[in-house]
Amino acid sequence: MSGNAPMPDESDRNRADKAQDEGQKHRSESEGKKQPSKRPPDRRPTAGLELDTDNDREGIPQEPEF
């Protein structure tokens, strides 16, 4: 029975770790998305397509062309 006691603590710790990991993932993803949109559209490989930059701002998932 005493073996069951540490279980909730461990799961809580794991949950906190997962939340932190997801937060960091979210942060890095949003930073990565914000950087290219800050640059002038001329530098993008799809320069001239205004609709493309609009879609990027809307947050529509698009594969970045490297």
N, C-alpha and C positions, 0 to 999 in steps of 0.2 A: 504493500500500500504506500509506503513512504517513497517508492520509486515514481509514483504518479505525481507527487508534489512538485518536483522541479519542471515537469512538463509545461505547465502554463507559462512559467517564467521564460523558458527557452523559446516557446512559440512567440511570446510577446517580443523578445529580443530579436528573433528572426523577422517579425513583422516590421519592427523599427528599422532594421538593417535594409529590408526590402524597400521600405518607403524612402530611405535615404538614397539607395541606389537608383530608384525610379526618379527621384527628384534630380539627382545629378544627371541622369540620362536626359530627362526633360530639358534641363538647363542647357546641356551641351547641344542638344538637337535644336532648341530655339535659337541659341547663339549662332549655330551654323546656318540657320535659315535667315537670320537677320543680317548677317554680314554681306552675303551676295546682293541682297536687295538694297543695302545702303550704297553700294558701288553704283556709279553711273551706268545706265543701260548700254552705253557704247561698248563697255568692256565685256559684256556678255556675248557669248558665241551667237546668240539669237538676236543680235542688235537689229533694230528696225521693227521688230514685232511688238507693238505696244500692248496688244492683248496678252502676250506672254508675261510681261512684267505685272500687268493687272492681276492675272491669275496667281502669280507668285505672292503678291501682297494679300490676296484673299485667303491664302493658306491652303489652296488646292494642292494636294501632293503631286509634285512633278519631279522626275528624275533629273538631277543637275547634270548638264553636259560638261564633261571635263575634257 
